[in-house]
Amino acid sequence: MSTNAALPRLKVSENRRYLVTEDGAPFFWLGDTAWELFHRSTREEADHYLRNRAERGYTVIQAVGLAEFGGLTKPNAYGRVPLLRSANGAFDPSTPDTGAEPGGYSYWDHVDYVVDKAAELGLYIALLPTWGDKYHIAWGEGPDIFAPDNARTYGRWLGERYRERSNVIWVLGGDRALTQRRHFEIVNAMAEGLAEGDGNRHLRTFHPMGGHSSSHHVHGEPWLDFNMIQSSHGLGEQTNYKLVAADYARTPVKPMLEAEPCYEDHPRGFNPVNGYFDEADVRKAAYYGVLAGGFGITYGHHCVWSLNTEPTSTFIMTWKQAILRPGAAQMRHVRTLAESRPMLERVPDQSLLAANEEGANHAVAARGERHAFLYSPNGLALRAAMGRIAGEEVDASWFDPRTGETTAIGRFPNAGEATFLPPQAGRGSDWVLVLDAV
């Protein structure tokens, strides 16, 4: 089995707020959601998708081993399934199907291929061992196949298989609440098995159900390295900054990010009659998620995560069309902004705003020692409280989240209050006010 060690391993920063590479360099998580990538892609399709995301500045791809859409029963593009069956015909997580026949290319060989291709392109894989319906069906297909013993065995096997792959991040959970004791036991056993298998070489986190953070269930678990939030796809204005701020205030301190905000072209409230989220929605969720305290953000498109090939009113285009959508391209700009000033010292700070709005016009702000970012989601004036960063004067500029372009405003005293009016206002006219100490 081929391996790669092309990318530096990741770890939690000393201040427990960010991820860094093994040599201490800041790491910005710009994720894309491709849950069905292992299950539904050919090698050529995986290449096409991964190259597109690497070209657009993404750093992480989120994908699932035992996928949601018939992940146990529907073969992948090469006619293979991930698990063997036990003597009584049940799917057995303790016996992954790695056999050479038929075809000489197993399901897990294909997962290997995708993980290694991602590494070649500079991408990390946030790998979910299983979707949550395989231990808590709830509204899913299932079947429920896990118990603590086979969850540990499966986790250990995965850990051993990907031990040398430096670009893997483990993600437990899979869009399900933990509502019974056995759910907790299964997740904990799988997390422990992963560490036993890979020698504790990879970070571990948990993907929660919609409207929640991993902190709701497992913040105190010693294996949880950082929290994930899924603000999800419901109706109403984006308020994911509230979930991010709540996690930022938790103890013990752990890094966190919004890992599933509203997806571009996803039906609002899961119903096409409500219309669809667009690039303005996903930008707003991204800047909220980062400036409220996240160490990165995950973008998603409804037709990309599913690798959709048959457009309907729910999945409105093919995935090859969807990877070219405007919101997907604009996500690189939030990474550019975050990395443009010292990232590891940046903290969310709403006191930078001398006044604020509620609801759709709520502004968020963050600062380092010598810089500040203030985000206006609809181009309303920002009333800034000066003096929160170093220097007697500041240089002010507007950063355009649509283009990544910066326009200088001028130099201002770093004291008292100052009002800054963005170049445009209205839906889709979001702006970031950037203040730099002189």
Buried (B, 14 or more C-beta within 10 A) or exposed (E): EEBBEBBBBBBBBEEEBBBBBEEEEBBBBBBBBBBBBBBBBEBEBBBBBBBBBBEBBBBBBBBBBBBBBEBBEEEBBBEBBBBBEEEEEEBBBBBBBBEEEEEEBBBBBBBBBBBBBBBBBBBBBBBBBBBBBBBBEEEBBBEBBBBBBBBBBBBBBBBBBBBBBBBBBBBBBBBBBBEEEBBBBBBBBBBBBBBBBBEEBBBBBBBBBEBBBBBBBBBEBEBBBBBBBBBBBEEEEBBBBEBBBBBBEBEEEBBBBBBBBBBBBBBBBEEBEEEBBBBBBBBBBBBBBBBBBBBBBBBBBBBBBBBBEEEEEBBBBBBBBBBEBEBBBBBBBBBBBBBBBEBBBBEBBBEBBBEBEEEBBBBBBBBBEBBBBBBBBBBBBBBBBBBBBBBEBBBBBBBBBBEBEBEEBEEBEBEEEBEBBBEEBEEBBBBBBBBBBE
